Amino acid sequence: MSSRNAIQGIAPALVWERFYEISRIPRPSKKEERITAHFEQLFQKLGIPYEKDNVGNLVARVPATNGYENAPIVVLQGHSDMVCEKNRGTEHDFDNDPIHLVRNGEWIGAKGTTLGADNGIGVAAALALLSDKDAEHGPLEILITIDEETGLTGANKISSKLLKGKYLINLDSEEDGIFYIGCAGGIDTTGSFRVKHAPLPAGKYSAFSLRISGLKGGHSGGDIHMGRANAIKLLARTLEALQPLSPFFTAIQGGSKRNAIPREAELTLVVPELAVDQARAIIAQCEQNFKNEFKKNDAGVKVELEPASMPMFVYAKSLATKLLQTLLALPHGVIQMSADIEGLVETSTNLATVVSDESLITIGTNQRSSVESAKRYIAGSVSAAFGLAGAHVDQTDGYPGWQPNMDSKLLQICRKVGKAAYGKEPEIKAIHAGLECGILGGKYPGLDMISFGPTITGAHSPDEKVHIPAVEKFYDLLKAVLKAIATA
């Protein structure tokens, strides 16, 4: 089935057509030039005035429908980039290949890759309004930012004079029927070790690729509380279990994105030939232990040992010991739950990546919290673990959270519309993931903001999929909210 066939006959047709167009254009973070050009061509074709700032953010200024010219300006906001993850064995070049859409019952997913519904479906809904003759709204500003997924660059560098809107609706949430009014802030902390190589001692050795795979991964904010396994942690635990055999290792790699729970990790393992059978037994026992520990949340875990070419050098014992101890010591997962909002993760940290080459090993982590002091504390805790191991530590400036405002006029409007649409009082939540609202609120003090979207599961992983009926409900809700704002 072709990508276009996957969206045939599903509503709303305008939204799915826009999403299909977006999915055809490669748009990795920091490489948004082609998708930005596509949006510009669309605005030009429809006669919609727009501006592009110095970093590549776009703002289209959409005239009001007849009779609503004096209504307050509403900003509809989303981001153009997507997380690029694929399953092992999937051949896909994210820089050049389109996303292959697949329909499975009530869900749209992708063939072996991330789908890009985060945030392509939200952007598609905003763009669908440009051609929707049934839509009624006041003046709109469609803001499409760049590089949300790997640094929030577009939001961070947006001019404080670009927007004129009074209200902002962020279209980057992933649960149908829920209005979000707050989000976590975040900061990245990395630790780097200079590589020290050493030759193998005299004797006979065998080399293997030791790999952790089969994990679900997921979003390091939205899924951090799900109890899923971390491939880098499991790799370190397996290596620790092998220590009685005096192994050597090199070429460690794991994870791929700072905001994704790592699904895979691997290294080159070297053990004495006489200890190979023992190594296999230990690894089999580790796999059994992990399957038992994660039988409800990550039962697909695999610990694999495959023959590999003998490396010329391995990590010196002093480096190997520090690196292993650091990976074991670094915290990962939920640190604190919110005392104010039931079920909300307040503070967490993600052991996200390990990248190595001939000269450097870099461990990447990401800390989140809706409380600024708690964010700084957990980032300091991670820095201390790196510091004790003698690693070079770097930290980003981070980004702020979005403080909930229960007195928001926009929230009251959305509550009323949501109750009419769903027949019950809608849920009001804060999200542990980072939204651009925190940054945009700092750039535009007083901007009244809310976030909602359709149901998306498995974001930031090849399991990502979007619920077809929820997209229709989401789009109808968006149109109803815009009409309510215009007529308020």
N, C-alpha and C positions, 0 to 999 in steps of 0.2 A: 504494500500500500504506500502510495506517495504521500508526502507531507500535506499536499492540498486535499487529497482524499480524506485524510484524517479529520479535517474540519468541515467536511461537507455536511450540510443539513443540520448543523447545530447552531443554536441561538445564544447570544445575539450575533447575527452574521457580520455586522460591521466590526465588532470587536475582534472576532476570530480572523477576519480578513486582515486587519491591521497586525494582529499577532503573527499571522503567517508571514506577512511581509517582513516583519522585524526578524523572525527566525531564519530568514533566508540570508541575512547579512551578518558576517562575523563581527563580534563586538566584545572581545576580551577586555577586561579592565586595562586602562591606559592605552588602548588601541581602538578608540571609538570614532575615528575619523570617518569611516565608511557609513556607520549608522547615523552619525550626525549629518552627513551629506544627504542621506536618504530623507531625514526629517526636514531638512532645508528645502529639498525639492518638493516635498509634499506641501509645505506651507506656501511655496511659490505657486504651485499648481492651483491651490485653493484660494489664492489671493489673501492669505493671512499674514499680516506684518509680524516680523520677529526680529529679535536681536541675538547675537552671539557674543559672549564676552571673551576675554583674553585666554581663558583656559578651555573654552569649548562648550560651556553651558549654553543652552538655548532657552529663550523665553518667547513664546508666541502670544501675541495679544489678540484675543478672540473677541469680536464685537458681541454685544448682547443680542439676544433675540428680540423681536419687535415688542415694545412695551416695557422692557426691563432695562432700558439704557441707564437709568439712575440708581440701579441696585448696586450694592457694594461689590467691589472687585474680589473675585475668589481665585486663589492660586491653586491649580492642580499640579501636584509635584510627584515626579518619579525619577528613576535614573536609567541611563541607557546601557550600562555595562552589565555583564553577567559573569558568574563564577563558572570557570571552565574545568570540569572534572569528567573523566571517562573511566569506564571499567577496563581492567587489564584485558588485553586482547582486542579491544575495540579500536579500529583504525579510523581516526578522526583528527583532522588538522583544524583546530579552533581559529587559526589565523586566516583560513581560506575556505573551509567547508561550511555549508549551511547546516543548521540543526534539522535532523530528520524527525518529524513529528509522528507519533504513533497513538492511535486511539485504542483504549482497552475498556470497554463498557462505558462507564460514566466519567472516565478519566482520560486526559491527554498527557502523554509523557514523551520521552525521546528515546531513540534507539542507541542505548549504551552510553549516553552522555547526560550531563545536566540539560534541563529543558530551557532555562532562561525565562520561565514564567515569573521568577524573581529577577527583575521587576517588569519584564516585558508585557505581562498581561495588564498591569496597572497603566503603563504608558499607552498600550493599545486602547484601553477604555477611554483615556483622555482624548486620544486622537480620533476615536470613533465619533465623539461629539461634534467634530468639525463637519461631518456629513450626515448627521442624524437630524432629519427634518422634524422629528417628534420632540426633540430636546428643547426645553425652555430654561433659560438661564440669564443672569446678568453678565456683565463683562468678565471675561476669564483671562487668566495668565497661565499658560501651560509651561511649567518649568521642568526641563529635562536636564538633569545634572550628569556629569561624567564621573567615572572612577569612584563610585560609592563603595564597591566591594573591597578594594585594597587600600583605602586610605581616606575616603570621604573627601577627595581632593576638590571636586566641583563645589560642594557645599562650603568647604573651608575657605575657598578662594573667590567665592561669589562676591560681587560688589554689593555694598549695603544700599546702593541706589538703583539697583536693577528692577526690583519689584515695587509695585504700588498697591498690592492687594491688602485687604483688611483681614480676610480669612485665608487659611491654607489647609487644603485637604491632601494629606500624604497618602498615596495609593500603593504603599509598599508593605502592607500587613498581609497575613496569611491564614486568617481564620474567619470564616463566614459568620456574619451576624454579630461581630464583636467590634466595638469602638475602642481604639487605643488612645490614651491621653497622656502617656509618659513612656520613657525608654531609658535604658542604661547608657552611661557614658563608658568609654573604653580607652585603653592604652596598650601599646605593644612593648614588650620587653624581650630583648635578645641577648644571648650569651655566646661568645665566640672563643674557641680554643685554637691555638696554632698547632698544626699537625707536626708531630714528632714521629718519624718512621724508625723502624728497627728491623734488621734482618732476622729471619727465623733462626733459633738455636740449632745446633747440630741434631740430626735425627730425621725420621721419616714422618711426614705429615700429609694429611688430606685436606683439600679445600672444598667448601660448600657455600652455596647461597642459602642463608637462613632468612625466611620470609614469613611475615604475618600478613594475612589477607582474609577476605570474606566478611569484613566488618561493615556495618551500616554507615558509620560516620555521621554526617549531618551538620547542622548549623551550630556553631559553638556558643551561640546565645540561645536560640529557640529550642535546641535539643539537648543542652548541657545537663538538664535534670533527668534525662531519660534513662540514665544508668548504662549507657552504651560503652563498649570497650574502646580504649585508646591504643592504636596499633604500636605507637612508640613505647608506651608503658609496657605492653606485653612483650615487645622485643627485648627491652631491658630486663624484664623479669626472667625471660628464657635464658638470656646471657648470664644472668646471676646464677641460675640453677646449674649452668654448665661450668661454673668456676672450679669445682673440685678436679676437673679434667685439665686445668691449666691451658685454656684455649687462647688463641690470638684472634683478632678481628681487624677489619679495615672497611673502607667504603660504605659507611653507614648512611642511610637515607630513610626519610619517613615523612608522611604528610605532604601537602602541597600548598595550602592556603592558611593564613593566620586565623581566618574566621570559620574554619572547617575542622571538625574532630577528625583526626587522621584515621583513614581506613586501612592503609597499608604501610609497612615499614620493612626494611631489609638491610642486611649487611653481609659481607664476605667473612665466613667463619673458617678458621684453620685449627684443626685438632690433631694430636698424635694419631698415627694410623692404628695403634693398638687400642685407642679409646673411641674409635668410630661407633662401634656397636653400643657402647655406653651412652655416647652422645645421642644416638637415635632413640634410645630408651628414655632418656631424660626429656628429649623434645616431645616424644609421644605422650609422656606423663604431663608435661606442661600444657599441651593441647587439650588433654582430657580435663585438667584442672580448669582451664579457661572456659571450656564448654559448660562445665558444671557451674562456674561462677556466673556466667552470662547466659544461662540457658533460656531465660525469659526475654532478654534484651538484645543479645547478639549471638545467637546460637550457631551462626554460620562461620565462626572463627576457625581459621586454619593456621597451623604452624608447620611450615614445609621446609624440608632440607633436601637440596638438590646439588649434585656434583657441580663444581665450578673450577675454572682455571686457577692455578696456584698464583697468588699475587707475588710480586717481586719483594714487597715490603709489607709489614703490618704495623699497626699503631704500637708505639713504645709502651711498655707496661705502665709507666707513670701516667701517660695520657689516657690509656685505656681504663685504668682504675678511676681517675677523676671523671671521665666521661660517663662511665657506668654509674658511679655514685650520684652524679648530678641528675641523670635521667630518673634514677630511683627516688631521689629526694625532692625533685620539683613537684609542687602540688598540681593537681588537675581535678577539675569538676566544681561542684557547688561548694562554696565556702560559707555562705550565709543565706537563709531565706528571709524574705521581708516580714517584719512584724506588723506592717500596716495593711498589706494586700495579701490575702490568703492565696497560697499557691505560687506566688511570684518569687523567682530567684532574685535576691538582692545583689549578691556578689559571687563571682566565679572566676576561674582561670582556666585557660586551655593550653596544654602542651601541644603545640600545633605542628611544628616542622623540625626536621633535622636535615641539614644540607651539608654535604662535604665535598671537597675537591682535594687536590694535591697539597694545598697549603693551609686550609682553614675548615673547621667544623663549626657551623652556626646553628644554634637551637633557637627557634622562634616560639614565643608565647604571646597570649593575648589575655588581658584582664578586663573585666566588666563589672560595673556596679551602678546602681541608681543613686548611691550615696557617694559624693565626691571623696570624702575622707576615707571611706572603706575602699574605694578604687585605688587611692594612693597607698593605702596600707598593704593590700595584696600585691600590688606592683612592687612595693618595697620588699616584701617577703620573698618574691621570686628573685629580685635583684640580689638579696642577701645569699640565697642558695647558690647563685652563680658566683658571687664574690668569694664565698668560702672555698669554692673549687678553683679559684684563680682565673676565672674566665673574664674576658673583656665584656663589659655590660653597656648596652645602648638602650635608650628608651625614647619613644616618640613623645610629642607634646600631649597626645591624647585628644579626645573630643568630649564635650560636655554631655550630660544627660538632659532629659526633658522632664521638668518638674510638672506633675499633674495639677490641673486647675479645675476643680469641681464646679466652679462658678462660671465657667466658660459659656458664653452665649451660643457659640457654635455647637458645643456639646448639648445644650438644651434643645437646639433645633434638631440635631441628629437623633437624640433620644426620642423625640416626638415622632419623627419620620420613621425611625426604626421600629417603634412600637406598632405603628400603623401597618408597616410592611410585614412584620413577623408575627403580629398578633400577641406579642408579649414584650415586656420590658427588655431592651437589649443589654447585653453584658458590657460593662465598662472595665477596661483593664489597662495595666501598664505592661510593657514588654521588656524582656531582659536583653533582647538584641538591640543593636544600635540603629536608630533611625536618624535621618538627616534633620529631623525637626529640632533636635537639641542645638545644632549648629545654626540653623536658619533662625530659630528663636533668639539666639544671641546676636545675630546680624540685624534682625528686625524686631526690636523690643516692642511688645504689645501685640504682636501678630497672634491671632487666635487660631489654634491648630487642632487638628484631629487626624487620625489615621485609620483607614479600614481597607479591606480587600477581600478577595475570594479565598476559598480553602486551597492551600498549596501544601503538599507534604514532601518530605525528603529534600528540601531546598539545600543547595550546595553539594548535592551528591547525584550520581546517575540515577537514583531512585526518584528524583524529583518528578512530581506530577501535579496537575491542577484539575479540580473537580468541575466538570462541565456545567451541571445545574447551578453551582455556586457562582460561576462567572455571570450567568444571566441575572441572578439575584443581586449580585454586587453592582452590576451596571444599572439595573433598575433603581437600586437604592441611591446610587450616585446621582442619577437624573432627578430623583425625587428630592434629594437634599439640595441640589442646586436650584430647583424650582422653589423650594421652601425658603431658601435664603433670599431669592429674588423677590418673593412676595411678602416677606416678613415685614 
